[in-house]
Structures are given as C-alpha cells and as structure tokens.
Amino acid sequence: MKPAVVVVGSFVQDLTWRCAEFPATGETVVGTFVTGPGGKGSNQAVAAARAGAATGFVGAVGRDEFALAAKKFHRAENIAARLVEKPALATGTAAILVNRRGQNQIIVALGANAALTPRDVPAALLRGARVVVCQHETNLAVNAHVFRLARAAGATTVLNPAPMRADFDPAVLAHTDVLIPNENEFVALVASLRATGRMKIIAHSLAALAPAALHSLCRALNVPTVIVTLGERGCFVSERERFTSLPAHRVKVVDTTGAGDAFIGGFAAGLVKFAGDVVAAACFGNSVAALSVTKFGTAPSMPAKKEIAAFLRRPA
C-alpha cells in the first residue's frame, strides 16, 4: 500500500532526564534517565501511522548504533522509512529535561539531519501521497523542493515551522497549503515578515487578541490554512473565509514533550480520514495531542488508533 501521508524530516535519539525542578545555572540536580526514538519528523510519522494512516518517512542518519535502532523502530511501527546514511555525521540527538509538572527544556544536535538533500527524497513517494509534511529540523532547502513536487502531484502540503530558525526563507510559504506553528513560532513568523515591510509587529500576547484580529494576522501570511496551536488553550484554525477556535481536552498532564508533533501527525492522518476537512482534522489532531501528554516520552507517547477512538467516544 502506498503511503497516504509522507513525512520528510528529522530523526533524533532522545536522551531524556526527568527531575523535580529544572536546575538553575551552576546547579546539579538528581533525576532519572531514559533514551528512545524521537525527532520532529519521525515523531509526526509515528503519530500519523498509529492514528491509522498509511505513512512513509524520509530522513537522514549517521552510521552508528542510533541509526540501527531507528531502522528497527520504524519497521516495528509499520512506517515505510527511507533513512539515508551520512557516514561522516552522527545521527541526530536531543537532550530533554522534563520537570514534575510535565514541562520540558530541549537542546537538539541535528547531525545527519542537516545534511538531507533534495536528491535523497524519492519523487515517486511524493507523487503517491495525499498529505506531505515538513518541519525545520533538517536542511531547509529540502522543504521547498519537496513541496513543489508534492503540490504538482496534487498532495496537500503541511509545514510545521519548528524550530523557528534565523535562516527561514518565507518563499516556502508560497508552496504551503497548511501552516501549523505554535504561539512562539507564529510570533516569529510575523516578525520575519515584518522585516520585509509586509506586516505589523505583534505588541502583545496572542491570548489577548480577539479571534477576528488573530484571523486577520493569519490571513496576512498568504497561506490557505493557518493553524496556531496554543497548548492548554487548544488551537485556532484560520481558513480563507472562516476561522474557528477549538478548545483543548481536559486531561492529566504527565509530559508535554512531543505534544506538538502528536497534533501534526494526528492532523495529517485526520486529513486523510476526513477527506480534506481541515476543521475535522484539527479536532482529530487535538485528541491525539491530548492523549500524548498523558504518557511519558515522545514517540512512545503517541496514541494508537483504538485509544483515539475510545477517547472520542467518551462522554463530553
């Protein structure tokens, strides 16, 4: 079966420490350690696959133990993965601190991810997809190339501009159907366009904006659909002719690491499941993200199709 969702992006090995409180500068605290598969691209592919979409993933790894673990992991998840080896570079890694409130701090070393090139991405894989997803944890030149091919093949392109980077080129937005930043990334996007003289700066928190004002800012990005994820406040969906605020689900938060990736993967699977209905897909993504924060870890926390179905059937 050809993948309906193709994610082009990063794989990193997560190195996670859990502690009561984050250490202050110069302070050492005692915590617990676990390691496992991660990376925004890989996490999003896992979320989409577990949510029920036939999923493919393209990324780059080194020639090391973490790369071997990545290949084994994607096979176990039934993801059609093309992991291109970059022998001179290490597989990407992430140092993650999680405190007792489920908040996190993360440092990512991109390693081989930064060396992914357009020629590493099979055009045939993109031509068979219905949804193609990219983020910012790889060589950014790949994203525009991938989106041009995907658009030409009739696929819906989804950009998650995370992490927001100084070398971001707004030209990629011309090839983007759905843009999904979090609150901080949205503000950074606004600032980058302000530098070109096309938009006013946001002088106050998005939480203080009326929905119509936030919709107006989203429309100025010139992307057909903009979805701003707002953490515990849910998400805001801005389409050309309408906008919708979707509240977050009330759940017991264990670990917020990977919640954004869960939303993206769930949304991509939802676009397939609901035949392109953006709001229905966003509601589905909200549920996937909510379930993910009730478990510890990133990829391991992505919920399975049966869990999502049971969650959606629960009384309001």
Backbone torsions as a table, in degrees:
resi	resn	phi	psi	omega
1	MET	NA	129.8	178.2
2	LYS	-71.6	139.7	178.7
3	PRO	-62.3	131.8	174.9
4	ALA	-81.1	-31.2	177.5
5	VAL	-114.3	127.3	174.6
6	VAL	-120.4	125.5	177.6
7	VAL	-109.7	124.7	175.3
8	VAL	-110.1	117.6	-175.1
9	GLY	178.9	-148.8	-167.2
10	SER	-98.8	147.8	161.6
11	PHE	-120.6	130.0	172.1
12	VAL	-134.4	152.3	173.5
13	GLN	-87.3	120.4	180.0
14	ASP	-80.4	128.5	174.3
15	LEU	-115.8	104.7	-166.7
16	THR	-115.0	130.3	174.3
17	TRP	-114.6	131.2	177.9
18	ARG	-109.4	131.4	-176.4
19	CYS	-144.4	164.8	179.8
20	ALA	-67.4	-48.4	179.7
21	GLU	-136.0	148.6	175.9
22	PHE	-63.6	140.3	178.4
23	PRO	-68.3	142.0	173.0
24	ALA	-78.7	168.0	179.2
25	THR	-54.8	125.6	179.3
26	GLY	82.3	-1.4	-176.8
27	GLU	-97.8	146.1	172.9
28	THR	-113.3	132.0	176.5
29	VAL	-123.4	157.3	178.9
30	VAL	-93.9	135.1	-179.9
31	GLY	-146.2	-168.3	175.9
32	THR	-118.8	157.4	-172.6
33	PHE	-127.2	143.2	171.7
34	VAL	-149.3	150.7	176.8
35	THR	-128.8	151.7	-179.2
36	GLY	-175.5	179.5	-176.5
37	PRO	-72.0	143.4	178.0
38	GLY	-157.9	-155.3	-173.7
39	GLY	99.6	135.7	-175.1
40	LYS	-57.1	-46.6	-178.6
41	GLY	-62.9	-49.4	-180.0
42	SER	-62.5	-44.7	178.5
43	ASN	-58.1	-42.4	-179.8
44	GLN	-66.2	-38.2	177.4
45	ALA	-65.0	-41.6	178.0
46	VAL	-62.5	-44.8	179.9
47	ALA	-60.5	-43.9	-179.8
48	ALA	-65.5	-42.8	-178.2
49	ALA	-66.5	-45.0	-179.6
50	ARG	-67.3	-27.1	178.8
51	ALA	-77.8	-5.8	173.4
52	GLY	115.4	0.7	-179.3
53	ALA	-93.7	136.6	171.3
54	ALA	-65.0	121.7	-166.1
55	THR	-128.8	139.6	172.7
56	GLY	-118.1	154.3	-179.5
57	PHE	-139.0	136.2	175.6
58	VAL	-123.7	127.0	178.8
59	GLY	-157.4	-177.1	-178.8
60	ALA	-126.9	143.2	178.6
61	VAL	-136.7	168.4	173.4
62	GLY	-84.3	-163.0	174.8
63	ARG	-116.2	76.8	-174.2
64	ASP	-149.3	-177.0	-176.6
65	GLU	-63.9	-34.0	179.3
66	PHE	-65.5	-34.8	178.3
67	ALA	-66.8	-41.9	177.7
68	LEU	-61.7	-41.5	179.0
69	ALA	-65.0	-37.2	179.4
70	ALA	-62.5	-44.7	-178.7
71	LYS	-64.0	-42.3	179.1
72	LYS	-64.9	-41.1	-178.5
73	PHE	-63.4	-46.9	-178.2
74	HIS	-66.7	-34.4	174.6
75	ARG	-61.8	-43.5	-178.8
76	ALA	-65.0	-28.4	-179.7
77	GLU	-88.7	3.5	-178.7
78	ASN	59.0	37.4	176.1
79	ILE	-101.0	129.5	177.3
80	ALA	-77.2	90.0	-172.3
81	ALA	-100.8	134.8	170.0
82	ARG	-113.5	102.1	-179.4
83	LEU	-105.1	105.0	-175.9
84	VAL	-81.8	126.5	-178.8
85	GLU	-81.1	134.0	173.6
86	LYS	-118.6	88.3	-169.6
87	PRO	-58.7	-27.9	-177.1
88	ALA	-81.1	-4.9	-175.0
89	LEU	-125.1	156.5	177.0
90	ALA	-84.8	152.6	169.9
91	THR	-60.4	142.7	-179.4
92	GLY	-59.0	149.6	178.1
93	THR	-135.1	156.5	176.4
94	ALA	-135.9	129.9	172.7
95	ALA	-95.9	119.4	-173.6
96	ILE	-122.8	127.1	172.2
97	LEU	-108.3	132.5	178.0
98	VAL	-126.5	126.7	179.9
99	ASN	-94.3	179.4	-173.3
100	ARG	-68.0	-14.3	176.3
101	ARG	-91.9	3.4	179.4
102	GLY	83.3	4.4	176.9
103	GLN	-77.3	156.8	-176.8
104	ASN	-136.6	156.9	169.8
105	GLN	-130.0	135.7	-171.2
106	ILE	-136.5	136.9	168.6
107	ILE	-121.2	128.1	-179.4
108	VAL	-113.1	131.0	169.6
109	ALA	-104.5	108.6	-170.9
110	LEU	-65.6	-34.4	179.1
111	GLY	53.1	-126.3	-176.5
112	ALA	-62.0	-26.1	-179.2
113	ASN	-55.9	-37.0	-177.3
114	ALA	-70.7	-13.8	-178.0
115	ALA	-99.8	4.3	175.1
116	LEU	-61.8	134.9	-177.3
117	THR	-121.6	162.2	177.5
118	PRO	-55.3	-36.1	-178.6
119	ARG	-69.8	-14.3	177.8
120	ASP	-78.4	-12.0	-174.8
121	VAL	-101.8	114.1	-178.6
122	PRO	-65.6	122.2	180.0
123	ALA	-62.3	-34.4	-178.7
124	ALA	-63.4	-34.0	178.6
125	LEU	-65.6	-40.6	179.4
126	LEU	-69.1	-37.4	-177.9
127	ARG	-65.3	-24.9	-179.1
128	GLY	-91.7	-2.5	-173.6
129	ALA	-90.8	155.2	172.7
130	ARG	-99.3	-28.3	179.1
131	VAL	-135.6	132.3	178.0
132	VAL	-124.8	128.6	-173.1
133	VAL	-118.7	136.3	173.4
134	CYS	-132.8	160.2	175.3
135	GLN	-137.4	-159.3	-175.4
136	HIS	-115.2	20.1	179.6
137	GLU	-99.2	16.5	175.0
138	THR	-131.0	-171.8	173.4
139	ASN	-61.6	116.7	-173.4
140	LEU	-65.7	-21.3	177.9
141	ALA	-63.3	-23.9	-179.8
142	VAL	-67.9	-36.4	-173.0
143	ASN	-60.9	-47.5	-179.2
144	ALA	-63.6	-40.8	178.3
145	HIS	-60.8	-47.9	-178.8
146	VAL	-62.9	-44.4	-178.1
147	PHE	-66.7	-36.7	177.4
148	ARG	-61.6	-45.2	179.5
149	LEU	-65.9	-42.2	-178.3
150	ALA	-65.1	-45.0	178.6
151	ARG	-59.8	-43.7	-179.8
152	ALA	-61.8	-28.4	-179.5
153	ALA	-89.4	-1.4	177.5
154	GLY	89.4	10.8	178.5
155	ALA	-82.3	156.1	173.5
156	THR	-86.2	127.6	-178.2
157	THR	-98.7	133.0	-177.6
158	VAL	-124.5	120.3	178.5
159	LEU	-110.5	123.9	171.7
160	ASN	-106.4	101.5	-172.9
161	PRO	-79.2	60.1	-176.5
162	ALA	-127.8	132.6	-8.3
163	PRO	-74.4	150.0	177.7
164	MET	-68.3	132.0	-172.0
165	ARG	-124.3	154.1	-179.8
166	ALA	-65.1	-27.0	-178.5
167	ASP	-91.4	14.1	177.5
168	PHE	-62.4	132.2	178.1
169	ASP	-107.1	111.5	-178.1
170	PRO	-59.1	-13.7	-179.8
171	ALA	-60.2	-25.6	-179.5
172	VAL	-65.1	-22.5	-179.5
173	LEU	-64.1	-24.4	178.1
174	ALA	-67.3	-17.9	-179.9
175	HIS	-108.8	11.3	-174.4
176	THR	-106.2	128.6	176.4
177	ASP	-89.2	-39.8	-178.5
178	VAL	-132.1	123.1	178.6
179	LEU	-109.8	125.9	-176.5
180	ILE	-127.7	87.2	173.0
181	PRO	-95.7	159.0	166.6
182	ASN	-84.8	-175.4	-174.1
183	GLU	-60.7	-46.6	-178.9
184	ASN	-65.9	-39.4	179.5
185	GLU	-68.0	-35.7	177.5
186	PHE	-63.3	-44.7	177.8
187	VAL	-60.8	-40.9	179.0
188	ALA	-65.1	-37.6	176.4
189	LEU	-63.4	-43.3	177.6
190	VAL	-59.9	-43.8	-179.9
191	ALA	-63.7	-38.0	-179.2
192	SER	-67.7	-36.3	178.2
193	LEU	-76.5	-29.8	176.0
194	ARG	-61.1	-34.1	-179.7
195	ALA	-63.0	-22.1	177.9
196	THR	-92.4	0.1	178.4
197	GLY	82.6	14.4	-176.2
198	ARG	-99.9	-7.5	-175.3
199	MET	-153.0	146.6	176.5
200	LYS	-79.1	152.6	179.6
201	ILE	-73.5	151.4	172.3
202	ILE	-83.9	119.4	-175.4
203	ALA	-97.4	-3.9	-179.1
204	HIS	-147.1	171.9	-176.3
205	SER	-63.0	146.6	176.2
206	LEU	-62.2	-27.9	-179.7
207	ALA	-62.1	-24.7	-178.8
208	ALA	-87.8	-7.7	-177.2
209	LEU	-81.6	141.2	170.0
210	ALA	-67.9	148.0	-179.6
211	PRO	-51.7	-40.3	-179.5
212	ALA	-64.4	-35.3	178.8
213	ALA	-70.5	-40.2	177.1
214	LEU	-65.3	-40.4	176.7
215	HIS	-59.5	-41.7	179.6
216	SER	-61.7	-41.5	177.0
217	LEU	-64.4	-41.7	178.6
218	CYS	-61.6	-42.7	-178.8
219	ARG	-63.8	-30.5	-179.4
220	ALA	-67.9	-14.2	178.4
221	LEU	-78.0	-11.4	176.9
222	ASN	60.3	37.6	172.9
223	VAL	-116.3	135.3	-175.8
224	PRO	-51.4	-44.4	178.7
225	THR	-130.7	129.5	174.4
226	VAL	-121.6	127.3	177.0
227	ILE	-120.2	115.5	178.7
228	VAL	-98.5	116.2	177.7
229	THR	-84.1	135.2	-169.8
230	LEU	-122.6	25.2	177.2
231	GLY	62.1	-126.5	-176.3
232	GLU	-68.3	-8.9	176.7
233	ARG	-93.8	3.8	177.4
234	GLY	90.4	-132.9	178.9
235	CYS	-151.1	161.9	-179.7
236	PHE	-121.3	123.8	-177.7
237	VAL	-107.5	118.5	179.6
238	SER	-115.7	114.1	173.7
239	GLU	-109.5	175.9	-174.2
240	ARG	-56.8	-44.0	-172.3
241	GLU	-111.8	2.1	-178.2
242	ARG	-157.9	164.2	174.5
243	PHE	-142.4	152.4	-175.2
244	THR	-143.8	135.5	172.6
245	SER	-101.6	126.5	-180.0
246	LEU	-113.2	119.0	-178.3
247	PRO	-71.2	154.8	175.5
248	ALA	-77.9	155.8	174.5
249	HIS	-78.4	147.0	176.7
250	ARG	-86.4	113.8	179.9
251	VAL	-138.7	165.4	175.1
252	LYS	-82.8	116.2	-175.5
253	VAL	-82.8	125.7	175.7
254	VAL	-106.4	-43.4	-176.1
255	ASP	-158.6	119.9	-179.0
256	THR	-85.8	-5.3	-179.9
257	THR	-58.8	127.3	177.8
258	GLY	86.8	0.6	-178.3
259	ALA	-63.6	-40.2	177.8
260	GLY	-62.8	-39.8	178.1
261	ASP	-66.8	-36.7	177.1
262	ALA	-61.6	-42.6	178.6
263	PHE	-61.8	-46.9	-177.5
264	ILE	-61.0	-49.3	180.0
265	GLY	-63.4	-41.2	177.4
266	GLY	-64.8	-40.1	177.9
267	PHE	-62.3	-44.4	179.6
268	ALA	-61.2	-44.4	177.0
269	ALA	-64.0	-36.8	179.1
270	GLY	-65.5	-36.6	177.2
271	LEU	-60.5	-37.1	176.8
272	VAL	-71.8	-47.8	-176.1
273	LYS	-61.6	-39.0	-175.1
274	PHE	-107.4	26.0	172.2
275	ALA	51.3	43.8	174.2
276	GLY	87.9	2.9	178.3
277	ASP	-71.6	108.6	-172.9
278	VAL	-65.3	-44.5	-177.5
279	VAL	-67.8	-42.2	177.2
280	ALA	-62.2	-40.2	178.8
281	ALA	-65.8	-38.2	178.3
282	ALA	-67.1	-39.7	175.5
283	CYS	-60.8	-41.6	178.4
284	PHE	-64.2	-44.9	177.7
285	GLY	-60.7	-38.6	176.9
286	ASN	-58.4	-41.5	-179.4
287	SER	-68.0	-42.1	178.8
288	VAL	-62.3	-43.1	179.2
289	ALA	-64.4	-41.7	179.9
290	ALA	-60.9	-44.3	179.0
291	LEU	-65.9	-34.4	-176.4
292	SER	-65.4	-33.0	-176.9
293	VAL	-79.2	-5.0	177.7
294	THR	-86.6	-0.4	-179.6
295	LYS	-128.8	159.3	178.8
296	PHE	-87.3	141.4	175.7
297	GLY	106.2	179.4	179.7
298	THR	-104.6	-88.8	178.9
299	ALA	-54.8	-42.6	179.8
300	PRO	-61.9	-20.7	-177.3
301	SER	-86.6	-7.2	-178.2
302	MET	-68.0	126.8	-173.4
303	PRO	-76.2	152.8	177.2
304	ALA	-84.0	162.4	-177.4
305	LYS	-54.1	-42.0	-179.0
306	LYS	-66.9	-38.4	177.7
307	GLU	-62.6	-42.6	-178.9
308	ILE	-64.1	-44.7	-179.7
309	ALA	-60.8	-42.6	179.3
310	ALA	-65.8	-39.0	179.3
311	PHE	-63.5	-40.4	-178.5
312	LEU	-72.6	-21.2	179.6
313	ARG	-86.5	-10.7	-176.2
314	ARG	-66.0	153.2	179.8
315	PRO	-62.1	144.1	179.9
316	ALA	-67.1	NA	NA
